[in-house]
Amino acid sequence: MPRKQRTGKYKIKTHKATSKRFRVTGSGKLVRTKGGKSHLRRRTSKRTKRLFTEMLPVQGRGYIKRIHRLAPYLKKQES
């Protein structure tokens, strides 16, 4: 059986930490979670803890470019 011909392109490995931290919305925007929501939150006010839940859009063309380079297959989440 003959071997399959290569097209010359390489598969890029996804940076897993990046893929866990960022998501793409339905309109194609890149959003991120806020930092500091995992531990040491006992003294934090309820309002501040509630503000941790919202996702923020990533601003800056350089940041977006870097994230797409680290996670090239980052797509919309199908639910």
C-alpha positions as semicolon CSV with decimal commas, in nm:
position;residue;x (nm);y (nm);z (nm)
1;M;0,000;0,000;0,000
2;P;0,156;0,336;-0,097
3;R;0,218;0,599;0,170
4;K;0,009;0,914;0,183
5;Q;0,179;1,220;0,034
6;R;0,259;1,507;0,269
7;T;0,127;1,853;0,190
8;G;0,425;2,027;0,352
9;K;0,230;2,179;0,642
10;Y;0,297;2,088;1,003
11;K;0,048;2,030;1,278
12;I;0,105;2,277;1,560
13;K;0,072;2,167;1,921
14;T;-0,172;2,371;2,127
15;H;-0,038;2,537;2,441
16;K;-0,275;2,378;2,693
17;A;-0,259;2,653;2,956
18;T;-0,363;2,908;2,692
19;S;-0,653;2,695;2,569
20;K;-0,784;2,663;2,926
21;R;-0,763;3,036;2,998
22;F;-0,923;3,179;2,684
23;R;-1,245;3,120;2,486
24;V;-1,392;3,247;2,162
25;T;-1,745;3,390;2,172
26;G;-2,012;3,333;1,912
27;S;-1,923;3,659;1,738
28;G;-1,556;3,558;1,727
29;K;-1,424;3,774;2,012
30;L;-1,148;3,640;2,235
31;V;-1,243;3,651;2,604
32;R;-1,052;3,575;2,923
33;T;-1,133;3,508;3,287
34;K;-1,012;3,728;3,568
35;G;-0,719;3,625;3,783
36;G;-0,730;3,571;4,158
37;K;-1,052;3,370;4,182
38;S;-0,915;3,038;4,304
39;H;-0,809;3,083;4,666
40;L;-0,756;3,337;4,950
41;R;-1,101;3,483;4,896
42;R;-1,236;3,465;5,249
43;R;-1,176;3,832;5,328
44;T;-1,296;3,947;4,986
45;S;-1,635;4,117;4,970
46;K;-1,930;3,943;4,805
47;R;-1,945;4,210;4,536
48;T;-1,581;4,158;4,440
49;K;-1,628;3,780;4,430
50;R;-1,930;3,825;4,204
51;L;-1,725;4,044;3,969
52;F;-1,471;3,761;3,929
53;T;-1,725;3,550;3,736
54;E;-1,754;3,774;3,429
55;M;-1,541;3,722;3,120
56;L;-1,345;4,016;2,979
57;P;-1,263;4,069;2,611
58;V;-0,891;4,056;2,531
59;Q;-0,772;4,399;2,421
60;G;-0,463;4,468;2,218
61;R;-0,375;4,327;1,878
62;G;-0,043;4,193;2,003
63;Y;-0,205;3,988;2,278
64;I;-0,464;3,843;2,041
65;K;-0,193;3,754;1,790
66;R;0,012;3,578;2,058
67;I;-0,288;3,380;2,187
68;H;-0,376;3,264;1,836
69;R;-0,016;3,157;1,786
70;L;-0,019;2,956;2,111
71;A;-0,363;2,804;2,050
72;P;-0,416;2,800;1,672
73;Y;-0,719;2,570;1,683
74;L;-0,909;2,773;1,943
75;K;-1,267;2,778;1,820
76;K;-1,617;2,848;1,940
77;Q;-1,747;2,610;2,207
78;E;-2,033;2,393;2,080
79;S;-2,293;2,344;2,352
